[in-house]
Amino acid sequence: MNGLMCSLWAGEEGQDIAEYAVMLAVILVVVVGTLRLIGSNTNNVFSSVASTLQ
């Protein structure tokens, strides 16, 4: 049992998964933030163009 715990503790597969999860979370935060910023600006531009065309 002690050998199993040592091999699980020394394994690096779990670290790789955790690193990928952290990178994915950071990327998602950046993408969502960018979309929210661009989305509001884009809405203002389209509203301005629509008002100009009418």
C-alpha distance matrix in Angstrom:
0.0 3.8 5.4 5.2 6.4 8.8 10.1 10.8 12.4 14.4 15.6 19.2 19.9 19.6 22.0 24.5 24.6 25.1 27.8 29.6 29.5 31.1 33.7 34.5 35.0 37.3 39.3 39.7 41.0 43.5 44.7 45.2 47.0 49.2 50.0 51.0 53.2 54.8 55.2 57.3 59.5 59.9 61.0 63.6 64.9 65.3 67.0 69.4 70.2 70.8 73.1 75.0 75.5 76.9
3.8 0.0 3.8 5.4 5.2 6.3 8.7 10.0 10.6 12.4 14.3 18.0 19.3 19.0 20.8 23.6 24.2 24.3 26.8 28.9 29.0 30.2 32.8 34.0 34.4 36.4 38.6 39.3 40.4 42.7 44.2 44.8 46.4 48.6 49.7 50.6 52.6 54.3 54.9 57.0 58.9 59.6 60.8 63.3 64.5 65.1 66.9 69.1 70.0 70.8 73.0 74.8 75.5 77.0
5.4 3.8 0.0 3.8 5.5 5.1 6.2 8.6 9.8 10.6 12.2 16.0 17.4 17.8 19.6 22.0 22.9 23.5 25.7 27.7 28.2 29.6 31.8 33.1 33.9 35.8 37.7 38.7 40.0 42.1 43.4 44.3 46.0 47.9 49.1 50.3 52.2 53.7 54.4 56.6 58.5 58.9 60.4 62.9 63.9 64.5 66.4 68.6 69.3 70.2 72.5 74.2 74.7 76.4
5.2 5.4 3.8 0.0 3.8 5.4 5.2 6.2 8.5 10.0 10.6 14.3 15.0 15.2 17.5 19.8 20.2 21.0 23.5 25.1 25.5 27.2 29.4 30.4 31.2 33.4 35.1 35.9 37.4 39.6 40.7 41.5 43.4 45.3 46.3 47.5 49.6 51.0 51.5 53.8 55.8 56.1 57.4 60.0 61.1 61.6 63.5 65.7 66.4 67.1 69.6 71.3 71.7 73.3
6.4 5.2 5.5 3.8 0.0 3.8 5.5 5.1 6.0 8.6 9.9 13.4 14.5 13.9 15.8 18.6 19.0 19.2 21.7 23.8 23.8 25.1 27.7 28.8 29.3 31.4 33.4 34.1 35.3 37.6 39.0 39.7 41.3 43.4 44.5 45.5 47.5 49.2 49.7 51.8 53.8 54.4 55.7 58.1 59.4 59.9 61.7 63.9 64.8 65.6 67.9 69.6 70.2 71.8
8.8 6.3 5.1 5.4 3.8 0.0 3.8 5.5 5.1 6.1 8.5 12.0 14.0 14.0 15.2 18.0 19.1 19.3 21.3 23.6 24.1 25.1 27.4 29.0 29.7 31.3 33.4 34.5 35.6 37.6 39.2 40.2 41.6 43.6 44.9 46.1 47.8 49.4 50.3 52.4 54.1 54.8 56.3 58.6 59.7 60.5 62.4 64.4 65.2 66.2 68.5 70.1 70.8 72.5
10.1 8.7 6.2 5.2 5.5 3.8 0.0 3.8 5.5 5.2 6.1 9.8 11.3 12.1 13.7 15.9 17.1 18.0 19.9 21.8 22.6 24.0 26.0 27.4 28.5 30.2 31.9 33.1 34.6 36.4 37.7 38.9 40.6 42.3 43.5 44.9 46.7 48.1 48.9 51.3 52.9 53.3 54.9 57.4 58.3 58.9 61.0 63.0 63.7 64.7 67.1 68.6 69.1 70.9
10.8 10.0 8.6 6.2 5.1 5.5 3.8 0.0 3.8 5.5 5.2 8.6 9.4 9.2 11.3 13.7 14.3 15.0 17.3 19.1 19.6 21.1 23.3 24.5 25.4 27.4 29.1 30.0 31.5 33.5 34.8 35.7 37.5 39.4 40.4 41.7 43.7 45.1 45.8 48.1 49.9 50.3 51.7 54.3 55.3 55.9 57.8 60.0 60.7 61.5 63.9 65.5 66.1 67.8
12.4 10.6 9.8 8.5 6.0 5.1 5.5 3.8 0.0 3.8 5.6 8.2 10.2 9.4 10.4 13.5 14.5 14.3 16.4 18.8 19.2 20.1 22.5 24.1 24.7 26.3 28.4 29.5 30.6 32.6 34.2 35.2 36.5 38.5 39.9 41.0 42.7 44.4 45.3 47.4 49.1 49.8 51.3 53.6 54.7 55.5 57.4 59.4 60.3 61.3 63.5 65.1 65.9 67.6
14.4 12.4 10.6 10.0 8.6 6.1 5.2 5.5 3.8 0.0 3.8 6.4 9.3 9.8 10.1 12.7 14.6 14.8 16.1 18.6 19.7 20.5 22.3 24.3 25.3 26.5 28.4 30.0 31.2 32.8 34.4 35.8 37.1 38.7 40.3 41.7 43.2 44.6 45.7 48.0 49.4 50.1 51.8 54.1 55.0 55.8 57.9 59.8 60.5 61.7 64.0 65.4 66.1 68.0
15.6 14.3 12.2 10.6 9.9 8.5 6.1 5.2 5.6 3.8 0.0 3.8 5.8 7.1 8.1 10.0 11.7 12.7 14.1 16.0 17.3 18.6 20.2 21.8 23.2 24.7 26.2 27.7 29.2 30.8 32.1 33.6 35.2 36.7 38.0 39.6 41.2 42.5 43.5 45.9 47.4 47.8 49.5 52.0 52.7 53.4 55.6 57.5 58.1 59.2 61.6 63.0 63.6 65.5
19.2 18.0 16.0 14.3 13.4 12.0 9.8 8.6 8.2 6.4 3.8 0.0 3.8 5.5 5.2 6.5 9.0 10.0 10.8 12.7 14.5 15.6 16.8 18.6 20.2 21.5 22.9 24.6 26.2 27.5 28.8 30.5 32.0 33.3 34.8 36.5 38.0 39.1 40.3 42.8 44.1 44.5 46.4 48.7 49.4 50.2 52.4 54.2 54.8 56.0 58.5 59.7 60.3 62.3
19.9 19.3 17.4 15.0 14.5 14.0 11.3 9.4 10.2 9.3 5.8 3.8 0.0 3.8 5.4 5.3 6.6 8.8 10.1 11.0 12.6 14.6 15.7 16.8 18.7 20.4 21.4 22.8 24.8 26.3 27.2 28.7 30.6 31.9 33.0 34.9 36.6 37.6 38.5 41.1 42.6 42.7 44.5 47.0 47.7 48.2 50.5 52.5 52.9 53.9 56.5 57.8 58.3 60.2
19.6 19.0 17.8 15.2 13.9 14.0 12.1 9.2 9.4 9.8 7.1 5.5 3.8 0.0 3.8 5.4 5.2 6.2 8.7 10.0 10.6 12.4 14.3 15.3 16.5 18.6 20.0 21.0 22.7 24.6 25.7 26.9 28.7 30.4 31.4 32.9 34.8 36.1 36.8 39.3 40.9 41.3 42.8 45.4 46.2 46.8 48.9 51.0 51.6 52.6 55.0 56.5 57.0 58.8
22.0 20.8 19.6 17.5 15.8 15.2 13.7 11.3 10.4 10.1 8.1 5.2 5.4 3.8 0.0 3.8 5.4 5.1 6.1 8.6 9.8 10.6 12.3 14.1 15.3 16.6 18.3 19.9 21.2 22.8 24.3 25.7 27.1 28.7 30.2 31.7 33.2 34.6 35.6 38.0 39.4 40.0 41.7 44.0 44.9 45.7 47.8 49.7 50.4 51.6 53.9 55.2 56.0 57.9
24.5 23.6 22.0 19.8 18.6 18.0 15.9 13.7 13.5 12.7 10.0 6.5 5.3 5.4 3.8 0.0 3.8 5.5 5.1 6.3 8.6 10.0 10.6 12.3 14.3 15.5 16.5 18.3 20.1 21.3 22.4 24.2 25.9 27.1 28.4 30.3 31.8 32.8 33.9 36.5 37.8 38.0 40.0 42.4 42.9 43.7 46.0 47.8 48.3 49.5 52.0 53.2 53.8 55.9
24.6 24.2 22.9 20.2 19.0 19.1 17.1 14.3 14.5 14.6 11.7 9.0 6.6 5.2 5.4 3.8 0.0 3.8 5.5 5.2 6.2 8.7 9.9 10.5 12.3 14.4 15.3 16.3 18.4 20.1 20.9 22.3 24.3 25.7 26.6 28.4 30.3 31.3 32.0 34.6 36.2 36.4 38.0 40.6 41.4 41.9 44.1 46.1 46.6 47.6 50.1 51.6 52.0 53.9
25.1 24.3 23.5 21.0 19.2 19.3 18.0 15.0 14.3 14.8 12.7 10.0 8.8 6.2 5.1 5.5 3.8 0.0 3.8 5.5 5.0 6.2 8.6 9.8 10.5 12.4 14.3 15.3 16.6 18.6 19.9 21.0 22.6 24.4 25.7 27.0 28.8 30.2 31.0 33.3 35.0 35.5 37.1 39.5 40.5 41.2 43.2 45.2 46.0 47.0 49.3 50.8 51.6 53.3
27.8 26.8 25.7 23.5 21.7 21.3 19.9 17.3 16.4 16.1 14.1 10.8 10.1 8.7 6.1 5.1 5.5 3.8 0.0 3.8 5.4 5.2 6.2 8.6 9.9 10.7 12.3 14.2 15.5 16.8 18.4 20.0 21.3 22.7 24.3 25.9 27.3 28.6 29.8 32.1 33.4 34.0 35.9 38.1 38.9 39.8 42.0 43.7 44.4 45.8 48.0 49.3 50.1 52.1
29.6 28.9 27.7 25.1 23.8 23.6 21.8 19.1 18.8 18.6 16.0 12.7 11.0 10.0 8.6 6.3 5.2 5.5 3.8 0.0 3.8 5.4 5.1 6.0 8.5 9.9 10.4 12.1 14.2 15.4 16.2 18.1 19.9 21.0 22.2 24.1 25.7 26.6 27.7 30.3 31.6 31.8 33.7 36.2 36.8 37.5 39.8 41.6 42.1 43.3 45.8 47.0 47.6 49.6
29.5 29.0 28.2 25.5 23.8 24.1 22.6 19.6 19.2 19.7 17.3 14.5 12.6 10.6 9.8 8.6 6.2 5.0 5.4 3.8 0.0 3.8 5.5 5.1 6.2 8.7 9.9 10.5 12.3 14.4 15.2 16.3 18.2 19.9 20.9 22.4 24.3 25.6 26.3 28.7 30.4 30.7 32.3 34.8 35.7 36.3 38.4 40.4 41.1 42.1 44.5 46.0 46.6 48.4
31.1 30.2 29.6 27.2 25.1 25.1 24.0 21.1 20.1 20.5 18.6 15.6 14.6 12.4 10.6 10.0 8.7 6.2 5.2 5.4 3.8 0.0 3.8 5.4 5.1 6.3 8.6 9.9 10.7 12.5 14.3 15.4 16.6 18.4 20.0 21.2 22.7 24.3 25.4 27.5 29.0 29.8 31.5 33.7 34.7 35.7 37.6 39.4 40.3 41.6 43.7 45.1 46.1 47.9
33.7 32.8 31.8 29.4 27.7 27.4 26.0 23.3 22.5 22.3 20.2 16.8 15.7 14.3 12.3 10.6 9.9 8.6 6.2 5.1 5.5 3.8 0.0 3.8 5.4 5.2 6.2 8.6 10.0 10.7 12.3 14.2 15.4 16.5 18.3 20.1 21.3 22.4 23.8 26.2 27.3 27.9 29.9 32.1 32.7 33.7 36.0 37.6 38.3 39.7 41.9 43.1 44.0 46.0
34.5 34.0 33.1 30.4 28.8 29.0 27.4 24.5 24.1 24.3 21.8 18.6 16.8 15.3 14.1 12.3 10.5 9.8 8.6 6.0 5.1 5.4 3.8 0.0 3.8 5.5 5.1 6.1 8.6 9.9 10.4 12.0 14.1 15.2 16.2 18.2 19.9 20.8 21.7 24.3 25.8 26.0 27.8 30.2 31.0 31.6 33.8 35.7 36.3 37.5 39.9 41.2 41.9 43.8
35.0 34.4 33.9 31.2 29.3 29.7 28.5 25.4 24.7 25.3 23.2 20.2 18.7 16.5 15.3 14.3 12.3 10.5 9.9 8.5 6.2 5.1 5.4 3.8 0.0 3.8 5.5 5.1 6.2 8.7 9.9 10.5 12.2 14.2 15.3 16.5 18.3 19.9 20.6 22.8 24.6 25.2 26.7 29.0 30.1 30.9 32.8 34.8 35.7 36.8 38.9 40.5 41.4 43.0
37.3 36.4 35.8 33.4 31.4 31.3 30.2 27.4 26.3 26.5 24.7 21.5 20.4 18.6 16.6 15.5 14.4 12.4 10.7 9.9 8.7 6.3 5.2 5.5 3.8 0.0 3.8 5.4 5.2 6.3 8.7 10.0 10.7 12.3 14.3 15.5 16.6 18.3 19.6 21.7 23.0 23.9 25.7 27.7 28.7 29.9 31.8 33.4 34.4 35.9 37.8 39.2 40.3 42.2
39.3 38.6 37.7 35.1 33.4 33.4 31.9 29.1 28.4 28.4 26.2 22.9 21.4 20.0 18.3 16.5 15.3 14.3 12.3 10.4 9.9 8.6 6.2 5.1 5.5 3.8 0.0 3.8 5.5 5.2 6.1 8.6 9.9 10.5 12.2 14.2 15.4 16.3 17.7 20.2 21.3 21.7 23.8 26.0 26.6 27.6 29.8 31.4 32.1 33.5 35.8 37.0 37.9 39.9
39.7 39.3 38.7 35.9 34.1 34.5 33.1 30.0 29.5 30.0 27.7 24.6 22.8 21.0 19.9 18.3 16.3 15.3 14.2 12.1 10.5 9.9 8.6 6.1 5.1 5.4 3.8 0.0 3.8 5.4 5.1 6.0 8.3 9.8 10.4 12.1 14.1 15.2 15.8 18.3 20.0 20.3 21.9 24.3 25.3 26.0 28.0 29.9 30.7 31.8 34.0 35.6 36.4 38.1
41.0 40.4 40.0 37.4 35.3 35.6 34.6 31.5 30.6 31.2 29.2 26.2 24.8 22.7 21.2 20.1 18.4 16.6 15.5 14.2 12.3 10.7 10.0 8.6 6.2 5.2 5.5 3.8 0.0 3.8 5.5 5.3 6.0 8.5 9.9 10.6 12.2 14.1 15.0 16.9 18.6 19.6 21.1 23.1 24.4 25.5 27.1 29.0 30.2 31.3 33.2 34.8 36.0 37.6
43.5 42.7 42.1 39.6 37.6 37.6 36.4 33.5 32.6 32.8 30.8 27.5 26.3 24.6 22.8 21.3 20.1 18.6 16.8 15.4 14.4 12.5 10.7 9.9 8.7 6.3 5.2 5.4 3.8 0.0 3.8 5.6 5.2 6.1 8.6 10.0 10.6 12.1 13.8 15.8 16.8 17.8 19.8 21.6 22.4 23.9 25.8 27.2 28.3 29.9 31.8 33.0 34.2 36.2
44.7 44.2 43.4 40.7 39.0 39.2 37.7 34.8 34.2 34.4 32.1 28.8 27.2 25.7 24.3 22.4 20.9 19.9 18.4 16.2 15.2 14.3 12.3 10.4 9.9 8.7 6.1 5.1 5.5 3.8 0.0 3.8 5.5 5.1 6.1 8.6 9.9 10.4 11.6 14.3 15.4 15.7 17.7 20.0 20.6 21.5 23.7 25.4 26.1 27.5 29.7 31.0 31.9 33.8
45.2 44.8 44.3 41.5 39.7 40.2 38.9 35.7 35.2 35.8 33.6 30.5 28.7 26.9 25.7 24.2 22.3 21.0 20.0 18.1 16.3 15.4 14.2 12.0 10.5 10.0 8.6 6.0 5.3 5.6 3.8 0.0 3.8 5.5 5.1 6.2 8.6 9.9 10.1 12.4 14.4 14.9 16.1 18.5 19.8 20.5 22.3 24.3 25.4 26.3 28.4 30.0 31.0 32.6
47.0 46.4 46.0 43.4 41.3 41.6 40.6 37.5 36.5 37.1 35.2 32.0 30.6 28.7 27.1 25.9 24.3 22.6 21.3 19.9 18.2 16.6 15.4 14.1 12.2 10.7 9.9 8.3 6.0 5.2 5.5 3.8 0.0 3.8 5.5 5.2 6.2 8.6 9.7 11.1 12.7 14.1 15.6 17.3 18.7 20.1 21.6 23.2 24.6 25.9 27.6 29.1 30.6 32.2
49.2 48.6 47.9 45.3 43.4 43.6 42.3 39.4 38.5 38.7 36.7 33.3 31.9 30.4 28.7 27.1 25.7 24.4 22.7 21.0 19.9 18.4 16.5 15.2 14.2 12.3 10.5 9.8 8.5 6.1 5.1 5.5 3.8 0.0 3.8 5.4 5.1 6.0 8.1 10.2 10.8 11.8 14.0 15.6 16.4 17.9 19.9 21.2 22.3 23.9 25.8 26.9 28.3 30.2
50.0 49.7 49.1 46.3 44.5 44.9 43.5 40.4 39.9 40.3 38.0 34.8 33.0 31.4 30.2 28.4 26.6 25.7 24.3 22.2 20.9 20.0 18.3 16.2 15.3 14.3 12.2 10.4 9.9 8.6 6.1 5.1 5.5 3.8 0.0 3.8 5.4 5.1 5.5 8.5 9.8 9.9 11.6 14.0 14.9 15.7 17.7 19.5 20.4 21.6 23.7 25.2 26.1 27.9
51.0 50.6 50.3 47.5 45.5 46.1 44.9 41.7 41.0 41.7 39.6 36.5 34.9 32.9 31.7 30.3 28.4 27.0 25.9 24.1 22.4 21.2 20.1 18.2 16.5 15.5 14.2 12.1 10.6 10.0 8.6 6.2 5.2 5.4 3.8 0.0 3.8 5.6 5.0 6.3 8.7 9.8 10.6 12.6 14.4 15.4 16.6 18.6 20.1 21.1 22.7 24.6 25.9 27.3
53.2 52.6 52.2 49.6 47.5 47.8 46.7 43.7 42.7 43.2 41.2 38.0 36.6 34.8 33.2 31.8 30.3 28.8 27.3 25.7 24.3 22.7 21.3 19.9 18.3 16.6 15.4 14.1 12.2 10.6 9.9 8.6 6.2 5.1 5.4 3.8 0.0 3.8 5.5 5.7 6.6 8.7 10.3 11.3 12.8 14.7 15.9 17.2 18.9 20.4 21.8 23.2 24.9 26.6
54.8 54.3 53.7 51.0 49.2 49.4 48.1 45.1 44.4 44.6 42.5 39.1 37.6 36.1 34.6 32.8 31.3 30.2 28.6 26.6 25.6 24.3 22.4 20.8 19.9 18.3 16.3 15.2 14.1 12.1 10.4 9.9 8.6 6.0 5.1 5.6 3.8 0.0 3.8 5.6 5.1 5.9 8.5 9.9 10.4 12.1 14.1 15.2 16.3 18.0 19.8 21.0 22.3 24.3
55.2 54.9 54.4 51.5 49.7 50.3 48.9 45.8 45.3 45.7 43.5 40.3 38.5 36.8 35.6 33.9 32.0 31.0 29.8 27.7 26.3 25.4 23.8 21.7 20.6 19.6 17.7 15.8 15.0 13.8 11.6 10.1 9.7 8.1 5.5 5.0 5.5 3.8 0.0 3.8 5.5 5.1 6.1 8.7 9.9 10.5 12.2 14.2 15.4 16.3 18.3 20.0 21.1 22.6
57.3 57.0 56.6 53.8 51.8 52.4 51.3 48.1 47.4 48.0 45.9 42.8 41.1 39.3 38.0 36.5 34.6 33.3 32.1 30.3 28.7 27.5 26.2 24.3 22.8 21.7 20.2 18.3 16.9 15.8 14.3 12.4 11.1 10.2 8.5 6.3 5.7 5.6 3.8 0.0 3.8 5.5 5.1 6.4 8.8 10.1 10.7 12.5 14.5 15.4 16.7 18.6 20.2 21.4
59.5 58.9 58.5 55.8 53.8 54.1 52.9 49.9 49.1 49.4 47.4 44.1 42.6 40.9 39.4 37.8 36.2 35.0 33.4 31.6 30.4 29.0 27.3 25.8 24.6 23.0 21.3 20.0 18.6 16.8 15.4 14.4 12.7 10.8 9.8 8.7 6.6 5.1 5.5 3.8 0.0 3.8 5.4 5.2 6.3 8.8 9.9 10.7 12.5 14.3 15.5 16.7 18.6 20.3
59.9 59.6 58.9 56.1 54.4 54.8 53.3 50.3 49.8 50.1 47.8 44.5 42.7 41.3 40.0 38.0 36.4 35.5 34.0 31.8 30.7 29.8 27.9 26.0 25.2 23.9 21.7 20.3 19.6 17.8 15.7 14.9 14.1 11.8 9.9 9.8 8.7 5.9 5.1 5.5 3.8 0.0 3.8 5.4 5.1 6.2 8.5 9.8 10.6 12.2 14.2 15.3 16.5 18.5
61.0 60.8 60.4 57.4 55.7 56.3 54.9 51.7 51.3 51.8 49.5 46.4 44.5 42.8 41.7 40.0 38.0 37.1 35.9 33.7 32.3 31.5 29.9 27.8 26.7 25.7 23.8 21.9 21.1 19.8 17.7 16.1 15.6 14.0 11.6 10.6 10.3 8.5 6.1 5.1 5.4 3.8 0.0 3.8 5.5 5.2 6.1 8.6 10.0 10.5 12.2 14.2 15.4 16.6
63.6 63.3 62.9 60.0 58.1 58.6 57.4 54.3 53.6 54.1 52.0 48.7 47.0 45.4 44.0 42.4 40.6 39.5 38.1 36.2 34.8 33.7 32.1 30.2 29.0 27.7 26.0 24.3 23.1 21.6 20.0 18.5 17.3 15.6 14.0 12.6 11.3 9.9 8.7 6.4 5.2 5.4 3.8 0.0 3.8 5.5 5.1 6.1 8.7 9.9 10.6 12.3 14.3 15.6
64.9 64.5 63.9 61.1 59.4 59.7 58.3 55.3 54.7 55.0 52.7 49.4 47.7 46.2 44.9 42.9 41.4 40.5 38.9 36.8 35.7 34.7 32.7 31.0 30.1 28.7 26.6 25.3 24.4 22.4 20.6 19.8 18.7 16.4 14.9 14.4 12.8 10.4 9.9 8.8 6.3 5.1 5.5 3.8 0.0 3.8 5.4 5.1 6.2 8.6 9.9 10.6 12.4 14.4
65.3 65.1 64.5 61.6 59.9 60.5 58.9 55.9 55.5 55.8 53.4 50.2 48.2 46.8 45.7 43.7 41.9 41.2 39.8 37.5 36.3 35.7 33.7 31.6 30.9 29.9 27.6 26.0 25.5 23.9 21.5 20.5 20.1 17.9 15.7 15.4 14.7 12.1 10.5 10.1 8.8 6.2 5.2 5.5 3.8 0.0 3.8 5.4 5.1 6.0 8.5 9.8 10.5 12.4
67.0 66.9 66.4 63.5 61.7 62.4 61.0 57.8 57.4 57.9 55.6 52.4 50.5 48.9 47.8 46.0 44.1 43.2 42.0 39.8 38.4 37.6 36.0 33.8 32.8 31.8 29.8 28.0 27.1 25.8 23.7 22.3 21.6 19.9 17.7 16.6 15.9 14.1 12.2 10.7 9.9 8.5 6.1 5.1 5.4 3.8 0.0 3.8 5.5 5.1 6.1 8.6 9.9 10.8
69.4 69.1 68.6 65.7 63.9 64.4 63.0 60.0 59.4 59.8 57.5 54.2 52.5 51.0 49.7 47.8 46.1 45.2 43.7 41.6 40.4 39.4 37.6 35.7 34.8 33.4 31.4 29.9 29.0 27.2 25.4 24.3 23.2 21.2 19.5 18.6 17.2 15.2 14.2 12.5 10.7 9.8 8.6 6.1 5.1 5.4 3.8 0.0 3.8 5.5 5.2 6.2 8.7 10.1
70.2 70.0 69.3 66.4 64.8 65.2 63.7 60.7 60.3 60.5 58.1 54.8 52.9 51.6 50.4 48.3 46.6 46.0 44.4 42.1 41.1 40.3 38.3 36.3 35.7 34.4 32.1 30.7 30.2 28.3 26.1 25.4 24.6 22.3 20.4 20.1 18.9 16.3 15.4 14.5 12.5 10.6 10.0 8.7 6.2 5.1 5.5 3.8 0.0 3.8 5.4 5.0 6.2 8.8
70.8 70.8 70.2 67.1 65.6 66.2 64.7 61.5 61.3 61.7 59.2 56.0 53.9 52.6 51.6 49.5 47.6 47.0 45.8 43.3 42.1 41.6 39.7 37.5 36.8 35.9 33.5 31.8 31.3 29.9 27.5 26.3 25.9 23.9 21.6 21.1 20.4 18.0 16.3 15.4 14.3 12.2 10.5 9.9 8.6 6.0 5.1 5.5 3.8 0.0 3.8 5.4 5.2 6.4
73.1 73.0 72.5 69.6 67.9 68.5 67.1 63.9 63.5 64.0 61.6 58.5 56.5 55.0 53.9 52.0 50.1 49.3 48.0 45.8 44.5 43.7 41.9 39.9 38.9 37.8 35.8 34.0 33.2 31.8 29.7 28.4 27.6 25.8 23.7 22.7 21.8 19.8 18.3 16.7 15.5 14.2 12.2 10.6 9.9 8.5 6.1 5.2 5.4 3.8 0.0 3.8 5.5 5.3
75.0 74.8 74.2 71.3 69.6 70.1 68.6 65.5 65.1 65.4 63.0 59.7 57.8 56.5 55.2 53.2 51.6 50.8 49.3 47.0 46.0 45.1 43.1 41.2 40.5 39.2 37.0 35.6 34.8 33.0 31.0 30.0 29.1 26.9 25.2 24.6 23.2 21.0 20.0 18.6 16.7 15.3 14.2 12.3 10.6 9.8 8.6 6.2 5.0 5.4 3.8 0.0 3.8 5.5
75.5 75.5 74.7 71.7 70.2 70.8 69.1 66.1 65.9 66.1 63.6 60.3 58.3 57.0 56.0 53.8 52.0 51.6 50.1 47.6 46.6 46.1 44.0 41.9 41.4 40.3 37.9 36.4 36.0 34.2 31.9 31.0 30.6 28.3 26.1 25.9 24.9 22.3 21.1 20.2 18.6 16.5 15.4 14.3 12.4 10.5 9.9 8.7 6.2 5.2 5.5 3.8 0.0 3.8
76.9 77.0 76.4 73.3 71.8 72.5 70.9 67.8 67.6 68.0 65.5 62.3 60.2 58.8 57.9 55.9 53.9 53.3 52.1 49.6 48.4 47.9 46.0 43.8 43.0 42.2 39.9 38.1 37.6 36.2 33.8 32.6 32.2 30.2 27.9 27.3 26.6 24.3 22.6 21.4 20.3 18.5 16.6 15.6 14.4 12.4 10.8 10.1 8.8 6.4 5.3 5.5 3.8 0.0
